[in-house]
Amino acid sequence: MGSASGTENRLTLGPGEAGEYASWFRCLADGTRLRVLNAVATAGRPVTVGEVVDRVGVGQSTVSHHLRILADEQFVFLRTEGTRTLVTVNAACLTELPEAAARIMGSDPR
């Protein structure tokens, strides 16, 4: 991406932050998982696993696997309602991911 014009304003990334951010980006390093997350995010409401399956066009077990990984990293929240699981996106990701990218690149996003 562009070239840095110096390092005097660069912030050091600590091991804890680096590990957390690496885990987030590792979670997002799968195209199907990104499609699953997008299907939930663009629904604009809680969706069932079956709706995600229909929107993404892959099997239920694959969608469930990806949703579990996304939930473990808190990109989505899973809530059981009767016999169905409702999935919602974690809206905080809209600010936390860009802030993480800025920190990784040495900027203070605040």
C-alpha positions as CSV (number, residue, x, y, z in Angstrom):
1,M,0.0,0.0,0.0
2,G,1.6,3.5,0.2
3,S,5.0,4.3,1.6
4,A,5.5,5.5,5.1
5,S,7.0,8.9,5.5
6,G,8.7,8.2,8.8
7,T,8.2,6.3,12.0
8,E,8.0,9.1,14.6
9,N,4.2,8.8,14.8
10,R,4.1,5.0,14.7
11,L,2.6,3.1,17.6
12,T,4.0,-0.2,18.8
13,L,1.6,-3.1,18.7
14,G,1.8,-5.3,21.8
15,P,1.8,-9.1,21.8
16,G,-1.7,-9.3,23.2
17,E,-3.2,-7.0,20.6
18,A,-1.2,-8.7,17.8
19,G,-2.5,-12.1,18.9
20,E,-6.1,-10.9,19.1
21,Y,-6.0,-9.2,15.7
22,A,-4.3,-12.2,14.1
23,S,-7.1,-14.4,15.4
24,W,-9.7,-12.0,13.9
25,F,-8.0,-11.9,10.5
26,R,-7.4,-15.6,10.5
27,C,-11.1,-16.1,11.1
28,L,-11.9,-13.9,8.0
29,A,-9.3,-15.6,5.8
30,D,-11.9,-18.0,4.2
31,G,-14.1,-16.9,1.3
32,T,-17.0,-19.0,2.3
33,R,-16.9,-17.7,5.8
34,L,-16.9,-14.1,4.4
35,R,-20.0,-15.0,2.3
36,V,-21.7,-16.4,5.4
37,L,-20.9,-13.3,7.4
38,N,-22.1,-11.1,4.5
39,A,-25.4,-13.0,4.3
40,V,-26.0,-12.4,8.0
41,A,-24.9,-8.7,7.9
42,T,-27.0,-7.8,4.8
43,A,-30.1,-9.4,6.1
44,G,-30.7,-6.5,8.5
45,R,-32.4,-8.7,11.0
46,P,-31.8,-11.9,12.9
47,V,-31.7,-14.8,10.4
48,T,-32.0,-18.6,10.9
49,V,-29.2,-21.0,9.9
50,G,-31.6,-22.2,7.1
51,E,-31.9,-18.7,5.7
52,V,-28.1,-18.4,5.6
53,V,-27.9,-21.7,3.8
54,D,-30.4,-20.5,1.2
55,R,-28.6,-17.2,0.7
56,V,-25.1,-18.6,0.5
57,G,-25.9,-21.8,-1.4
58,V,-23.8,-24.2,0.6
59,G,-24.8,-27.1,2.9
60,Q,-26.2,-26.7,6.4
61,S,-23.2,-28.4,8.0
62,T,-20.8,-26.0,6.2
63,V,-22.8,-23.0,7.2
64,S,-23.0,-24.2,10.8
65,H,-19.3,-24.8,11.0
66,H,-18.5,-21.3,9.7
67,L,-21.1,-19.7,12.0
68,R,-19.5,-21.4,15.0
69,I,-16.1,-20.0,14.1
70,L,-17.5,-16.5,13.5
71,A,-19.3,-16.7,16.8
72,D,-16.1,-17.8,18.6
73,E,-14.5,-14.6,17.4
74,Q,-17.7,-12.6,18.1
75,F,-18.4,-11.5,14.5
76,V,-21.9,-13.0,15.0
77,F,-24.1,-13.9,17.9
78,L,-26.1,-17.1,18.0
79,R,-29.3,-17.3,20.0
80,T,-31.5,-20.4,20.3
81,E,-35.2,-19.8,20.0
82,G,-37.2,-22.9,20.3
83,T,-35.8,-25.4,17.8
84,R,-34.1,-22.7,15.7
85,T,-30.9,-20.8,16.0
86,L,-31.1,-17.1,15.2
87,V,-27.9,-15.3,14.0
88,T,-27.2,-11.6,14.3
89,V,-24.1,-9.7,13.3
90,N,-22.0,-7.9,15.9
91,A,-22.3,-4.3,14.8
92,A,-19.2,-3.4,16.9
93,C,-17.1,-5.0,14.2
94,L,-17.8,-2.1,11.9
95,T,-15.6,0.1,14.1
96,E,-13.3,-2.5,15.7
97,L,-12.0,-4.0,12.4
98,P,-10.9,-0.6,10.9
99,E,-9.4,0.4,14.2
100,A,-7.4,-2.9,14.3
101,A,-6.2,-2.4,10.7
102,A,-5.1,1.2,11.7
103,R,-3.2,-0.1,14.8
104,I,-1.5,-2.8,12.8
105,M,-0.3,-0.2,10.3
106,G,1.0,2.0,13.2
107,S,-1.7,4.6,13.4
108,D,-3.8,5.7,16.4
109,P,-7.4,5.4,15.1
110,R,-8.8,7.4,18.0
